[in-house]
Amino acid sequence: MEHLVNSKVRQIELSGIRKFFNMVANYEDVISLTIGQPDFDTPQHVKDAGIAAIEQNYTTYTYNAGFIELREAASEYLRKKYDLNYSPEDEVIVTVGASQAIDCTFRTLLEEGSEVILPSPVYPGYEPLIKLAGGTPIYVDTTENKFKLTAELLTPFITEKTRCIVLPYPSNPTGVTLEDDELQAIAELVKGKDIFILSDEIYSELVYRKQHRSIARYIREQTIVINGLSKSHSMTGWRVGLLFAPAAVTKHLIKVHQYNVSCASSVSQKAAYEALTAGFDDAKTMKDSYQDRLEYVYNRLVNMGFDVVKPDGAFYLFPSIKRFNQTSFDFALSLVEKAGVALVPGSAFSKYGEGYVRLSYAYSMERLKEAMDRIESYVKNE
Ligand SMILES: Cc1ncc(COP(=O)(O)O)c(C=O)c1O
């Protein structure tokens, strides 16, 4: 009966990150730096709010868009942090993680054959959702520009069919982000065209040495901002995402959201409210720790001779492995087998990720140190 499964579903594949993670799970004594998930516990006061929600029987459906105090808190959070203004009544939706916000956006915006531009190497979560919504992913190679999309790189890819441009900064897998003037130039190019920008800002609280900026400041009417609590408050399993869009678009997004999930988990919503209000700056301690680890791992890689762009955010490094003359998959496999360290092959992030590997430094310093020592001996012996 498998042949009756929808052809679009049959054609998409499981994420390369997960595949590699599952594959190396069978090897013994391997230090895995493969997963993009904070290694901190959810802050205690947030966990307590979740427990209290259960005890107080806050366990029923909420408004489809999320309970209003949470939407108010989310709106206030965005205003104070990033100077963006969205009305809690009709411009904010609480979703089931950023993932559902992304799915909801593509299904709301795309027609059969719509093109979606992805600056690449890119997070593998977009392509399957674009395809399921009938769209076509269009990859723009950013490898020659330190992984940054620019208005110049973008221009030749804009066609009559372009419906959406994804701006995933700070980036998974590269950690780079765009400067204010770079965002403004892209906004200038897209303004007035029949094109939306999906601005995935899930790592906005993890930006080092500078202030995170959203492109919505320059092109609000055409932008859908996606954020959430997964990375900022170490809440990946609570599944809370946030979607902000102009009212005229939100009133359609909410229909897709409603028929898809009704609402995000009521218990998680209560915890999210606590996180966005009492935990306004919870990300700071985690960020300081990631920054120390970034400095450490970056310096070690540079000293080993790796060509690597120094990231501005998130918790990933994306070193080139081109000098080893192997595919990223073969390199990663050989690293597992001979050095006992697992990194994600760059090819999991589109064909433009070939020649690189992704390293997540959301792991303890001790583990990172041991992993770096192992990679160093491997590199010396190759
Ligand atoms: C760029 C990017 N967007 C979205 C997500 C999904 O976030 P969530 O766990 O909130 O669904 C991730 C998760 O790794 C990500 O890296």
The ligand as an ORCA input file, in Angstrom:
! r2SCAN-3c Opt
* xyz 0 1
  C      16.963     27.784     12.226
  C      15.982     26.989     13.011
  N      14.683     27.259     12.883
  C      13.756     26.557     13.564
  C      14.111     25.524     14.401
  C      13.030     24.737     15.110
  O      12.754     25.291     16.364
  P      11.675     24.626     17.329
  O      12.369     23.574     18.132
  O      11.195     25.767     18.197
  O      10.585     24.063     16.503
  C      15.458     25.204     14.565
  C      15.864     24.073     15.438
  O      16.974     23.641     15.489
  C      16.420     25.955     13.851
  O      17.721     25.680     13.959
*
